[in-house]
């Protein structure tokens, strides 16, 4: 497994090629995350595991931090075959496949049983079928967090009225409806764009994972962080279907096994980050507040009805997916 910068990729490959790699199938994997991000580290472990389990058939080449393809182009580039593999956060499917954004339903998916039981579940299979219809073959699910922060400057964002008039990072149409219900103006942008948006005043506040607030250094441009279980965030890795079809049974089995392992690693990393990230933020000298149950309910009462009204109109099968996810809560 290699991390490559596109401008240097050809030179790097020519200098490091070996007899074993000469027969390997290159698989370029693009993602948007910085190297220190917990999910980026899991992707690296997954890539190494794929190479090992495929007995060297696949040469996984990881391009992080938007160094190969931008976050907004990953899906199209993979579906078209411009690259073989990419990882996206569910928000990137907003208008193309809205049902992928179900876990942005405010305060609905904090139960970790959902994510411990996700890989291989009927809910996961349901979404994998939807993804095939959009031209990609899903191979791995990577849960990131159910612990988010509203970041701001000068004051905490706690009660619904605190959001009025703010320009805040939005995500997808249904969740943006929930933000608008609070009186804020959502501005949708990828995680890699938020720091600059905050620094330049394009947006006043943001929503991100608590761990991402640390790894992306939002504490340099915001001074108040409100910890809130408002959404669940996950990444997923997918391949170009034609590329996947051309792999041997050994390689396909390697991707399947590595995907199962990585799904577990991601949950473990998420639980560790949830336990430590708020303290890491506070150690940066910023103000950190974890919402109480009552404060969460006050936000939920405003946000969830607005989300539901929009989300249910996007896909008539949305309730079927919600029912499948509910089954995961009780498996323990």
C-alpha positions as CSV (number, residue, x, y, z in Angstrom):
1,X,0.0,0.0,0.0
2,X,1.3,3.4,-1.0
3,X,0.4,7.0,-0.4
4,X,1.0,8.9,-3.6
5,X,1.0,12.5,-4.8
6,X,-0.3,12.6,-8.4
7,X,2.5,14.7,-9.8
8,X,5.1,12.2,-8.4
9,X,3.1,9.0,-8.9
10,X,4.7,7.9,-12.2
11,X,8.2,8.5,-10.9
12,X,7.5,6.9,-7.6
13,X,6.1,3.8,-9.2
14,X,8.9,3.4,-11.6
15,X,11.5,3.7,-8.9
16,X,9.8,1.3,-6.5
17,X,8.5,-1.3,-8.8
18,X,9.3,-4.9,-8.0
19,X,8.7,-8.2,-9.7
20,X,5.8,-8.9,-7.4
21,X,4.2,-5.5,-7.9
22,X,4.7,-5.7,-11.7
23,X,1.9,-8.4,-11.7
24,X,-0.3,-6.6,-9.2
25,X,-3.4,-4.7,-10.3
26,X,-3.2,-1.0,-9.3
27,X,-6.2,0.3,-7.4
28,X,-6.1,4.0,-6.9
29,X,-8.3,5.1,-3.9
30,X,-9.2,8.7,-3.4
31,X,-10.5,10.3,-0.2
32,X,-10.8,13.8,1.3
33,X,-9.4,13.2,4.8
34,X,-6.2,14.6,6.2
35,X,-3.6,12.0,7.4
36,X,-4.3,12.5,11.1
37,X,-8.1,11.8,10.8
38,X,-9.2,8.6,12.5
39,X,-11.0,7.4,9.4
40,X,-8.0,8.0,7.2
41,X,-5.9,5.8,9.5
42,X,-8.5,3.0,9.2
43,X,-8.5,3.4,5.4
44,X,-4.7,2.8,5.6
45,X,-5.2,-0.3,7.6
46,X,-7.9,-1.5,5.2
47,X,-5.6,-0.9,2.2
48,X,-2.8,-2.9,3.8
49,X,-5.2,-5.7,4.7
50,X,-6.5,-5.9,1.1
51,X,-3.0,-6.3,-0.2
52,X,-2.2,-9.0,2.3
53,X,-5.4,-11.0,1.8
54,X,-5.3,-10.7,-2.0
55,X,-1.8,-12.3,-1.9
56,X,-0.4,-9.3,-3.7
57,X,-2.9,-9.3,-6.5
58,X,-4.1,-5.8,-5.7
59,X,-1.7,-2.8,-5.3
60,X,-3.7,-0.3,-3.3
61,X,-2.6,3.3,-3.8
62,X,-4.2,5.7,-1.3
63,X,-4.5,9.4,-2.3
64,X,-5.8,11.3,0.7
65,X,-6.6,15.0,1.3
66,X,-8.2,15.5,-2.1
67,X,-4.8,14.9,-3.7
68,X,-6.1,12.8,-6.6
69,X,-9.8,13.8,-7.1
70,X,-11.8,16.3,-5.1
71,X,-14.4,15.2,-2.6
72,X,-17.3,16.4,-4.9
73,X,-15.9,14.4,-7.9
74,X,-15.0,11.1,-6.2
75,X,-18.4,9.4,-6.9
76,X,-18.5,10.4,-10.6
77,X,-14.8,9.7,-11.2
78,X,-15.2,6.2,-9.8
79,X,-18.5,5.4,-11.6
80,X,-17.0,6.5,-14.9
81,X,-13.8,4.5,-14.4
82,X,-11.4,7.5,-14.2
83,X,-10.2,6.0,-10.9
84,X,-10.8,2.6,-9.5
85,X,-11.8,3.4,-5.9
86,X,-12.9,6.2,-3.6
87,X,-14.3,6.9,-0.1
88,X,-17.0,9.4,0.5
89,X,-18.9,10.6,3.5
90,X,-22.7,10.1,3.3
91,X,-23.3,13.8,2.7
92,X,-21.7,13.6,-0.7
93,X,-24.8,11.6,-1.9
94,X,-27.2,14.4,-0.9
95,X,-29.0,15.0,-4.2
96,X,-27.8,11.9,-6.1
97,X,-29.0,9.3,-3.6
98,X,-30.8,11.2,-0.7
99,X,-31.6,8.0,1.2
100,X,-27.8,7.6,2.0
101,X,-28.2,10.6,4.3
102,X,-30.8,8.9,6.6
103,X,-28.4,9.1,9.5
104,X,-28.5,12.9,9.5
105,X,-31.9,12.6,11.0
106,X,-31.3,14.8,14.2
107,X,-30.8,12.8,17.4
108,X,-32.0,9.5,15.9
109,X,-28.8,7.3,15.5
110,X,-26.7,7.7,18.6
111,X,-27.3,4.0,19.6
112,X,-23.9,2.3,19.0
113,X,-25.7,-1.0,18.5
114,X,-26.7,0.3,15.1
115,X,-23.0,0.6,14.0
116,X,-21.7,-2.5,15.7
117,X,-24.3,-4.5,13.8
118,X,-24.3,-2.5,10.5
119,X,-21.9,-4.4,8.3
120,X,-23.7,-7.2,6.5
121,X,-27.1,-6.2,7.9
122,X,-30.3,-5.9,5.8
123,X,-30.0,-2.1,6.2
124,X,-26.5,-2.1,4.7
125,X,-27.5,-4.5,1.9
126,X,-30.4,-2.3,1.1
127,X,-28.1,0.7,0.6
128,X,-25.6,-1.4,-1.3
129,X,-28.3,-2.2,-3.8
130,X,-29.1,1.4,-4.1
131,X,-25.4,2.2,-4.7
132,X,-25.1,-0.4,-7.5
133,X,-28.0,1.3,-9.2
134,X,-25.9,4.5,-9.1
135,X,-22.9,2.8,-10.7
136,X,-20.6,1.9,-7.8
137,X,-19.8,-1.3,-6.0
138,X,-19.6,-0.8,-2.2
139,X,-16.9,-2.7,-0.4
140,X,-16.5,-1.2,3.1
141,X,-18.5,0.7,5.7
142,X,-16.6,3.0,8.0
143,X,-18.5,4.6,10.9
144,X,-17.0,7.8,12.1
145,X,-19.0,9.3,14.9
146,X,-22.3,10.0,16.6
147,X,-20.6,12.7,18.6
148,X,-20.7,16.0,16.8
149,X,-19.9,19.6,17.8
150,X,-21.5,22.9,16.8
151,X,-18.6,25.2,16.6
152,X,-19.0,29.0,17.0
153,X,-17.2,32.2,18.0
154,X,-18.0,34.2,21.1
155,X,-20.8,32.1,22.5
156,X,-22.1,28.5,22.7
157,X,-24.8,27.3,20.4
158,X,-27.1,25.5,22.9
159,X,-30.8,26.6,22.7
160,X,-32.7,27.0,19.4
161,X,-32.6,30.7,19.7
162,X,-28.8,30.8,19.7
163,X,-28.8,29.8,16.0
164,X,-30.9,32.6,14.7
165,X,-29.3,34.6,11.9
166,X,-26.1,32.5,11.7
167,X,-24.6,31.2,8.5
168,X,-23.7,27.7,9.4
169,X,-22.2,24.7,7.5
170,X,-25.0,22.7,6.0
171,X,-24.9,19.1,4.9
172,X,-27.8,17.8,2.8
173,X,-31.2,19.1,1.9
174,X,-33.2,17.3,4.7
175,X,-30.7,18.3,7.4
176,X,-30.5,21.8,6.1
177,X,-34.2,22.0,6.6
178,X,-33.6,21.2,10.3
179,X,-31.0,24.0,10.4
180,X,-33.4,26.5,8.8
181,X,-36.0,25.5,11.4
182,X,-33.6,26.9,14.0
183,X,-33.4,30.2,12.2
184,X,-29.9,29.7,10.7
185,X,-28.9,29.8,7.1
186,X,-27.1,26.6,6.0
187,X,-24.2,26.7,3.6
188,X,-23.3,23.3,2.2
189,X,-19.6,22.6,1.9
190,X,-17.2,19.6,2.3
191,X,-15.2,19.1,5.5
192,X,-12.0,20.3,3.7
193,X,-13.6,23.7,2.9
194,X,-14.9,24.5,6.3
195,X,-11.7,25.7,8.0
196,X,-11.3,28.4,5.3
197,X,-14.9,29.3,5.4
198,X,-14.7,29.9,9.1
199,X,-11.5,31.8,8.9
200,X,-12.8,34.1,6.2
201,X,-16.3,34.6,7.5
202,X,-18.1,32.9,4.7
203,X,-19.8,31.0,7.5
204,X,-20.2,31.9,11.2
205,X,-20.4,28.4,12.6
206,X,-20.0,24.8,11.7
207,X,-21.1,21.2,12.4
208,X,-18.4,18.5,12.4
209,X,-17.4,15.4,14.3
210,X,-15.8,16.1,17.6
211,X,-12.7,14.1,16.5
212,X,-12.6,16.1,13.2
213,X,-12.7,19.4,15.0
214,X,-9.4,18.3,16.5
215,X,-7.8,16.8,13.4
216,X,-8.9,19.7,11.1
217,X,-7.8,22.3,13.7
218,X,-11.1,24.2,13.9
219,X,-10.0,25.4,17.3
220,X,-7.7,27.8,15.5
221,X,-10.7,29.7,14.1
222,X,-13.5,29.0,16.6
223,X,-13.5,29.3,20.4
224,X,-16.8,27.6,21.5
225,X,-17.7,24.0,20.9
226,X,-21.0,22.4,21.8
227,X,-20.9,18.6,22.0
228,X,-24.2,17.1,20.7
229,X,-25.3,13.7,19.4
230,X,-27.2,15.4,16.6
231,X,-26.2,13.2,13.6
232,X,-24.2,10.0,12.9
233,X,-21.5,10.2,10.3
234,X,-20.1,7.4,8.2
235,X,-17.7,7.0,5.3
236,X,-17.9,4.1,2.8
237,X,-15.5,2.8,0.2
238,X,-16.6,1.8,-3.3
239,X,-15.2,0.6,-6.6
240,X,-15.9,1.0,-10.2
241,X,-18.1,-2.0,-11.1
242,X,-16.2,-2.9,-14.2
243,X,-12.9,-2.9,-12.3
244,X,-14.5,-5.0,-9.5
245,X,-15.9,-7.5,-12.0
246,X,-12.5,-8.0,-13.5
247,X,-10.9,-9.1,-10.2
248,X,-10.3,-12.7,-9.3
249,X,-12.4,-14.5,-6.7
250,X,-9.4,-14.3,-4.4
251,X,-9.2,-10.5,-4.7
252,X,-13.0,-10.2,-4.2
253,X,-12.8,-12.4,-1.1
254,X,-9.9,-10.2,0.1
255,X,-12.0,-7.0,-0.3
256,X,-14.9,-8.7,1.5
257,X,-12.8,-9.8,4.5
258,X,-10.9,-6.6,4.7
259,X,-14.2,-4.7,4.7
260,X,-15.6,-6.7,7.6
261,X,-12.4,-6.1,9.6
262,X,-12.3,-2.4,8.8
263,X,-15.9,-1.9,9.8
264,X,-15.0,-3.2,13.3
265,X,-11.8,-1.1,13.5
266,X,-13.8,2.1,12.6
267,X,-16.3,1.5,15.4
268,X,-13.4,0.9,17.9
269,X,-11.7,4.1,16.7
270,X,-15.0,6.1,17.0
271,X,-15.6,4.9,20.5
272,X,-12.1,5.8,21.6
273,X,-12.4,9.2,20.0
274,X,-15.8,9.9,21.6
275,X,-14.1,9.3,25.0
276,X,-11.1,11.5,24.4
277,X,-12.0,14.2,21.8
278,X,-13.8,16.7,24.0
279,X,-10.9,16.8,26.4
280,X,-8.5,17.1,23.5
281,X,-10.5,20.1,22.3
282,X,-10.5,21.7,25.8
283,X,-6.7,21.2,26.0
284,X,-6.4,23.5,22.9
285,X,-7.7,26.4,25.1
286,X,-11.2,26.6,23.7
287,X,-14.6,26.4,25.5
288,X,-16.3,23.0,25.4
289,X,-19.8,22.3,26.6
290,X,-21.6,18.9,26.4
291,X,-25.4,19.4,26.1
292,X,-27.6,17.9,28.8
293,X,-30.5,15.6,28.0
294,X,-32.9,18.5,28.3
295,X,-30.9,20.7,26.0
296,X,-30.8,17.9,23.4
297,X,-34.5,17.5,23.6
298,X,-35.1,21.2,23.0
299,X,-33.1,21.1,19.8
300,X,-34.7,17.7,18.7
301,X,-38.2,19.1,19.1
302,X,-37.4,21.8,16.5
303,X,-35.0,20.0,14.2
304,X,-36.5,16.5,13.8
305,X,-39.9,17.4,12.4
306,X,-38.4,19.7,9.8
307,X,-36.0,16.9,8.7
308,X,-38.7,14.3,8.5
309,X,-40.9,16.4,6.4
310,X,-38.2,16.8,3.8
311,X,-36.5,13.4,4.0
312,X,-39.7,11.4,3.6
313,X,-40.5,13.3,0.4
314,X,-37.1,12.5,-1.2
315,X,-37.6,8.7,-1.4
316,X,-40.8,6.7,-0.9
317,X,-38.6,3.8,0.5
318,X,-37.2,5.9,3.3
319,X,-39.5,4.3,5.9
320,X,-38.4,0.8,4.8
321,X,-34.8,1.8,5.5
322,X,-35.7,3.3,8.9
323,X,-37.5,0.1,9.9
324,X,-34.4,-2.0,8.9
325,X,-32.2,0.3,11.0
326,X,-34.5,0.0,14.0
327,X,-33.9,-3.8,13.9
328,X,-30.2,-3.1,14.6
329,X,-30.9,-1.3,17.9
330,X,-32.2,-4.4,19.6
331,X,-29.5,-6.8,18.6
332,X,-27.1,-5.8,21.3
